[in-house]
Amino acid sequence: MFPIEKYHFASSVGDAVQALAADEKARIIAGGTDVLVRLHGGNSDYGRLVDINGLRELKEISIDAEGTIRIGSLASFTEIMEHEIITKHVPVIAESLATIGGPQVRNAGTMGGNICNGAVSADSACAALIHEFDLVIEGTAGERIQSINGFHTGPGRTILKKGDLLKYFCIRKEFYQGFSASYYKYAMRGAMDIATIGCGAAVKMQSDTIETLKLAFTVAAPTPIRCKNAEKVMENKTLSEETLQAMTEALEEDAMPRDSWRASKDFRLHLIKTLSKNVICQAVENRGGMK
Amino acid sequence: MQTMKIKMTINTKAYEMDMDVRKSLMDLLRELGYTSVKHGCGVGECGACTVLVDDIPIDSCLYLAVWANNCAIRTTEGECRDGKLSTVQNAYVEEGAVQCGFCTPGLIMTTTSFLEKNKGRNVNHDEIRVGHAGNLCRCTGYQTIINAVKRARKK
């Protein structure tokens, strides 16, 4: 038996928000691949649950007339990875989610949980950052939209407040059209592992020139990060050993890796520099694969 | 104790019950006698508790029993019909893909859903490995398991 003290099966988004706002200690449970692991370990912070698994509308994946892609926060990793809209327009999301856990975990876990639990290593975070996801959040004061930029505030921390429920991720056309992208997860094992470093890059090319680069990392700082300094160095440059070298030097301003039992700070910095080059080159190479 | 009224089928047999919200699907299945569902790591890493919920493989240790409301559950017991093993079960026997056997029921369910999902496709070695990455065999008999998947695929 999981040590659940209080359990509320939400009947609507509004009902979930109300239940979350009414109980200081209430936590959302979605796919359960994090929350139930914590409960299994006896963590009493997760004893009071608001279950959102009845909110089927939060599983939808769609695209509107303006080309904005909407992914429900409750859609499983597998549902997202295999959805035609995703593989056609934003394949780096599918590529990233494929690195999570194993099939069973991907069948249960959700991108909403992956982003909202604030994990520094969240495999969907790089894709979210390089495609500049908008997060549609329902709170006690109604609906609001928050960019993924600035959403994470520290390890396991986000800007979400009591009573907030993430409903959808939205990706505006301007943030995916014309971009090609790539993600690489460096981990000790090929599956069922946490990233030592994750790197995602999206590029918009003007013939051989990189017009725009968006570069993001997980586990390279206390939150998933975009690398504004490195991005600026690559702007309007062609791919060359020199520009890539200058980019990796700028990365030292962007990244703040730490020592942990998984890897040392020095090794992480080495990975950050090496992966950034490889992933940018791969993103450039992936041109033509996106519409 | 908080309960929810749920109904489900387990290997096509219908059940209706008041379910304790704290119970995992793994515990429920084992209590009902479906002991092919193994309690391994309990945290979704080993896949020994893998069952199919509406044909999708999940770790039943990380799945609340109440989530199975209105779902069709499949366990390894149900794959055996009229005393005959399924194609996948047979392939595991023929390839000797079983050592201690603890991981086998979970792997059987993963292979079953993997081959149903990839029906008609000639899945390669790497796809098989990726498709079975959520099941650990600590006897390290993976090669025979992959052989079994390949054998079942051809049937």
Boltz contact constraints between the chains, C-beta under 6 A:
constraints:
  - contact:
      token1: [A, 1]
      token2: [B, 22]
      max_distance: 6.0
  - contact:
      token1: [A, 2]
      token2: [B, 22]
      max_distance: 6.0
  - contact:
      token1: [A, 4]
      token2: [B, 22]
      max_distance: 6.0
  - contact:
      token1: [A, 7]
      token2: [B, 2]
      max_distance: 6.0
  - contact:
      token1: [A, 7]
      token2: [B, 21]
      max_distance: 6.0
  - contact:
      token1: [A, 32]
      token2: [B, 62]
      max_distance: 6.0
  - contact:
      token1: [A, 33]
      token2: [B, 44]
      max_distance: 6.0
  - contact:
      token1: [A, 33]
      token2: [B, 62]
      max_distance: 6.0
  - contact:
      token1: [A, 36]
      token2: [B, 62]
      max_distance: 6.0
  - contact:
      token1: [A, 37]
      token2: [B, 43]
      max_distance: 6.0
  - contact:
      token1: [A, 40]
      token2: [B, 42]
      max_distance: 6.0
  - contact:
      token1: [A, 40]
      token2: [B, 43]
      max_distance: 6.0
  - contact:
      token1: [A, 53]
      token2: [B, 67]
      max_distance: 6.0
  - contact:
      token1: [A, 102]
      token2: [B, 133]
      max_distance: 6.0
  - contact:
      token1: [A, 102]
      token2: [B, 134]
      max_distance: 6.0
  - contact:
      token1: [A, 103]
      token2: [B, 134]
      max_distance: 6.0
  - contact:
      token1: [A, 104]
      token2: [B, 47]
      max_distance: 6.0
  - contact:
      token1: [A, 104]
      token2: [B, 50]
      max_distance: 6.0
  - contact:
      token1: [A, 104]
      token2: [B, 57]
      max_distance: 6.0
  - contact:
      token1: [A, 104]
      token2: [B, 58]
      max_distance: 6.0
  - contact:
      token1: [A, 104]
      token2: [B, 59]
      max_distance: 6.0
  - contact:
      token1: [A, 104]
      token2: [B, 134]
      max_distance: 6.0
  - contact:
      token1: [A, 105]
      token2: [B, 44]
      max_distance: 6.0
  - contact:
      token1: [A, 107]
      token2: [B, 56]
      max_distance: 6.0
  - contact:
      token1: [A, 107]
      token2: [B, 58]
      max_distance: 6.0
  - contact:
      token1: [A, 108]
      token2: [B, 58]
      max_distance: 6.0
  - contact:
      token1: [A, 191]
      token2: [B, 133]
      max_distance: 6.0
  - contact:
      token1: [A, 192]
      token2: [B, 45]
      max_distance: 6.0
